[in-house]
Amino acid sequence: MELDSALEVSIWTAAGRTYRSNLQSVIEQALVEYKRQPGLDDLTRLHASTAGQDGLIALRTALSKRMPETSGCDRGNYLNYQELRRRLRWHIVQHLQQRMIKDGSATPAMRDDYLSTDLGL
C-alpha cells in the first residue's frame, strides 16, 4: 500500500466509521505492537483529507498517551495534520487494515492489498 493513496483514505474512513469512539484505543493497540527499528526514516504528514478530523484527533491523543516524544506540538483546537515517521504511519494503517479484516468490515480491495503485502508482492 502506498501512503497518501486512495486505499489509505478508504482505510481511515472505514476505520473511523467502524470503530467511532473506539478508534483511539485501536490506534493505541497499534502503538503497543510497534517495534521501532534502528535509524531514522522520513517524516510524513498525515492530513485531515486522508485520515479525517476524527482520525487525526484519535491519533494525536493516542500518540500523546503512548509516545509523547512523537506527538508534535499542540495546535490547540485546530488540527490539520499529524507529523509521523513513515514506518510508524505505515504500521498504524496496516494495523487498522488487519483489524477491519478480522472484524469483517474491510472491503475486497483492502483484503487484496493486505494479502499481497503479506506475500511480499
MONORWO-V912736 format. One record per residue. PHI is phi as a letter, one per 30 degrees, with the letter a starting at -180 (none if undefined). Layout:
PHI
PHI
This chain:
none
d
d
i
c
d
d
d
e
d
d
d
d
d
d
d
d
d
c
h
d
c
e
e
d
d
d
e
d
d
d
d
d
d
c
d
c
d
j
c
b
d
d
b
c
c
c
d
d
c
c
i
d
d
d
d
d
d
d
e
d
d
d
d
d
c
b
e
d
c
d
i
d
d
c
i
d
c
b
c
a
b
d
b
d
e
d
d
d
d
d
d
d
d
d
d
d
d
d
d
d
d
d
i
c
d
d
e
d
d
d
d
d
d
d
d
d
d
d
i
d
